[in-house]
Each structure stands twice: as C-alpha cells, then as structure tokens.
Amino acid sequence: MLQTMKVLVIGASRGIGAAVVEEALAAGHTVRAMARHVDRIAAREGLEIVPGDATKPDDLAPALDGVDAVVMTLGINESVAMLWRRVTLFSDATRALIPLMEARGIRRLIAVTGIGAGDSIGALSTPERLGQKFFLSEPYKDKTRQEELIKASSLDWTIVRPTILTHNRASRDYRVMVQPGEWRMGVISRADVADYVVRALTDPQTIHTAPVLARGPVRQGRSAPLQTETAAP
C-alpha cells in the first residue's frame, strides 16, 4: 500500500521545488507549498499554498502545522554579486527550521544542496573545483554550513546533491551515488531530482545519507524500489 504524507515543500515556486510539488502530488501526497512569491504557483487539488520567508520562524511555524515531512529546496538568483557577497540564506533557513521540527516531533527532512557542498567537494576535479570556487564560492560555503547543521540535528535527514541541473523531462534513469568513491560530476534534470526526493520520502534506507545524483545507466522505474549505487561501476 502506498504510504502517503502531508509534505511541506520550502522554496516551491520554481526549479526543483516546483518539480517536487508536481511529483509529490502525482504520487498521492498532500502538499503545502511555501515560497516568497506564491503567485507563481498554480492552485490545484491536494495543494495548499502559503506565503512565507523560510528564514523567519514566525512564518515557518504555522507552515509546519500537521505535516509529516519537510523538503527544503531553496535557491538564490544568480548574479555577479555572488562572487563576493556573503550568502547566508541556506544556513539561516535551516537554523530556523530545525528547532521547530525537533520541538514538534516532525522527523523527516530532505534538503537539496549540490555536488561540491560539504565533503562532496572532494569529488570535483581540479578545474571543476577552481570553477566552483570562482563562480559559486559563497553559495557553496553556505550550503556546506547548511549540511553541517542538518547532520548535527536529531532529524531523519537525507541530503540530496544534484550535479549540473537541466530543464529536461524526467527520465527515471539516473545514478544515486551514496559512497564517496562513486561521486562524480555529471548532469541531471530537475524533474529527476524531484523523482528521487519524492521516492526517498518514504524509503528508510535513505535516512542519514547524502547521495550525489547524476544521469546514468541505472534504470529506476517509477514502480521499482529505490536503489542506490553501492559499488563503483
């Protein structure tokens, strides 16, 4: 029997967040979509839309009422200022969220960061590392702080680290690389990231893992059990 949940998606108005909303609804879950700009979210059955700032506990607290799980998919607008301006959105929002979830007994958290955050920086080649350091240093420093906060919590967390994102349709054909020795750069569609996130929600084997996702030869059909790579190909 399908296990359905009421899921809060933070950062639901675009990108991976919007894709998670669609995928979760298609899977039969009830979704509460939270974003600053809710005018971008179309109303439909099974979806509750709530405006709010993810860094403010007063906005997060009512959004958490009655939910079973939280998916955090925050993003920032790309700009030249990212080269020097300190980014704190990811860690600020996580710092506000975790105590509220712990106090309410909401244990399941899935957060989308990216390859290059935390210890996955070791998966990047020297040119990739230099490119990320030059163009995305500040956002990824904060994604690393976000991951550290999540790992230090008492929650049943999963950290999802996509590789380079595309706008392609879901292929359901991607690699879930859990072990550090498997991590590599690649590409993956936002829709496939959403597919993994929604399937991971109800898969206890994904708890306390931080996989890297990339398009690959491992077929993962919608009805198949969630599979992860455990050995190098």
C-alpha positions in Angstrom: 0.0 0.0 0.0 1.3 3.5 -0.9 2.4 5.4 2.2 1.1 9.0 1.7 2.2 12.0 3.6 1.4 15.7 4.1 4.6 17.3 2.8 5.8 20.9 3.3 8.0 22.0 0.3 10.0 25.1 1.1 11.1 27.0 -2.0 8.2 25.6 -4.0 7.7 28.4 -6.6 10.4 27.3 -9.1 13.1 24.9 -10.1 13.5 21.7 -8.1 10.9 22.9 -5.6 8.2 23.3 -8.2 9.1 19.9 -9.7 8.9 18.3 -6.2 5.4 19.7 -5.8 4.3 18.2 -9.1 5.9 14.8 -8.4 4.6 14.6 -4.8 1.0 15.4 -5.9 1.3 12.7 -8.7 2.4 10.2 -6.1 -0.7 10.9 -4.0 0.8 13.0 -1.3 -0.8 16.2 0.1 1.5 19.2 -0.4 1.8 22.5 1.4 3.9 24.8 -0.9 5.8 27.6 0.8 7.5 30.4 -1.1 8.0 34.1 -1.0 6.4 34.5 -4.4 3.3 32.3 -4.3 1.8 33.9 -7.4 4.0 31.6 -9.4 2.2 28.5 -8.0 -1.0 27.3 -9.6 -3.7 26.1 -7.3 -5.0 22.6 -7.7 -6.5 19.7 -5.7 -4.2 18.4 -2.9 -2.1 21.6 -2.8 -2.1 24.3 -0.1 -0.2 27.4 -1.0 1.3 29.5 1.9 3.4 32.6 1.5 6.4 33.0 3.8 10.0 33.7 4.4 11.9 30.5 5.1 14.4 32.3 7.4 11.7 33.5 9.7 10.5 31.2 12.5 7.2 33.1 12.7 6.5 32.1 9.1 7.8 28.6 9.4 5.9 27.6 12.5 2.3 27.7 11.0 3.6 26.2 7.8 4.7 23.1 9.8 1.3 22.5 11.4 0.1 19.0 10.6 2.9 18.0 8.2 4.7 14.6 8.2 7.8 15.7 6.3 9.7 18.7 5.0 11.5 19.1 1.7 13.9 22.1 1.6 14.7 23.3 -2.0 15.9 26.8 -1.6 17.7 28.7 -4.3 19.1 32.1 -5.0 19.1 34.3 -8.1 22.4 34.0 -9.9 24.3 37.3 -10.2 27.8 38.7 -10.4 27.5 39.7 -6.8 27.8 36.0 -5.9 31.5 36.4 -6.5 31.9 38.5 -3.3 28.7 38.9 -1.4 28.3 36.6 1.6 25.4 34.2 1.2 23.5 33.0 4.3 20.1 32.0 3.1 20.6 28.3 3.2 22.1 28.2 6.7 19.7 30.9 8.1 16.7 29.0 6.9 18.0 25.7 8.2 18.9 27.2 11.5 15.3 28.5 11.8 13.7 25.2 10.7 15.5 22.5 12.7 14.5 23.6 16.2 10.8 23.9 15.1 10.8 20.4 13.6 12.5 18.9 16.6 10.1 20.6 19.0 7.1 19.3 17.1 8.4 15.8 16.5 8.5 16.2 12.8 11.4 14.0 12.0 11.7 13.6 8.2 13.7 16.2 6.4 15.1 16.1 2.8 17.3 19.0 1.8 18.7 19.6 -1.7 22.1 21.1 -1.8 24.5 20.2 -4.6 27.7 18.4 -5.5 30.6 20.5 -4.1 28.9 21.1 -0.8 30.4 19.5 2.4 32.6 16.6 1.8 31.5 16.1 -1.8 33.9 18.9 -2.8 36.4 16.0 -3.0 34.5 14.6 -6.0 35.4 17.6 -8.2 38.3 17.6 -10.5 40.8 20.5 -10.1 39.3 22.5 -13.0 35.8 21.9 -11.6 36.9 22.9 -8.1 38.5 26.1 -9.4 35.4 27.0 -11.4 33.1 26.5 -8.5 35.5 28.4 -6.2 35.5 31.4 -8.6 31.8 31.5 -9.6 29.9 29.8 -6.7 32.2 30.0 -3.7 29.8 31.9 -1.4 26.6 29.9 -2.1 28.5 26.6 -1.6 30.2 27.8 1.6 26.7 28.4 2.9 25.4 25.1 1.5 28.2 23.4 3.5 27.1 25.3 6.6 23.6 24.1 5.9 24.7 20.4 5.6 26.6 20.7 8.9 23.5 22.0 10.7 21.4 19.2 9.3 23.9 16.4 10.2 24.1 17.7 13.8 20.3 17.6 14.2 18.3 14.7 15.6 16.2 14.6 12.5 15.8 11.7 10.0 17.5 13.6 7.3 18.6 13.0 3.7 20.8 15.4 1.9 20.5 15.4 -1.9 23.4 16.6 -4.0 22.5 17.0 -7.7 25.1 17.5 -10.3 24.6 20.1 -13.1 20.9 20.8 -13.5 19.0 20.7 -16.7 15.4 21.5 -17.7 14.9 18.1 -19.4 11.9 15.9 -18.6 12.2 13.2 -16.1 14.0 10.1 -17.5 13.7 8.0 -14.3 17.2 6.9 -15.4 19.8 8.2 -13.1 22.5 7.2 -10.7 22.2 7.6 -6.9 25.8 7.6 -5.7 26.0 7.2 -1.9 29.6 6.2 -1.4 32.3 8.9 -1.7 34.3 6.7 -4.1 31.4 6.8 -6.5 30.8 10.5 -6.6 31.4 12.2 -9.9 30.3 15.3 -11.8 27.5 14.9 -14.4 24.2 16.3 -15.4 20.6 15.6 -14.2 17.2 17.1 -14.8 15.4 18.9 -12.1 12.5 16.5 -12.7 14.7 13.5 -12.0 15.9 15.1 -8.8 12.3 15.6 -7.8 11.6 11.9 -8.6 14.4 10.9 -6.2 13.3 13.2 -3.5 9.7 12.0 -3.5 10.6 8.4 -3.6 13.2 8.9 -0.8 10.5 10.4 1.5 9.1 7.0 2.3 12.3 5.0 2.0 14.0 4.5 5.4 17.2 3.3 3.7 17.9 6.8 2.5 17.9 8.3 6.0 21.3 9.8 7.0 22.7 9.5 3.5 23.9 12.3 1.3 24.0 10.9 -2.3 25.2 12.6 -5.4 22.7 12.3 -8.3 23.7 12.2 -12.0 22.2 10.9 -15.2 23.4 7.4 -15.8 22.7 3.9 -16.9 21.0 2.6 -13.7 17.3 2.3 -14.6 14.9 3.4 -11.9 11.3 2.8 -12.9 8.5 4.6 -11.1 7.3 1.3 -9.6 10.6 -0.2 -8.7 12.0 0.0 -5.2 14.5 2.9 -4.7 18.0 1.7 -5.5 21.4 3.2 -4.6 24.8 2.6 -6.0 27.0 0.7 -3.5 30.0 0.0 -5.7 31.9 1.7 -8.4 30.8 0.6 -11.9 
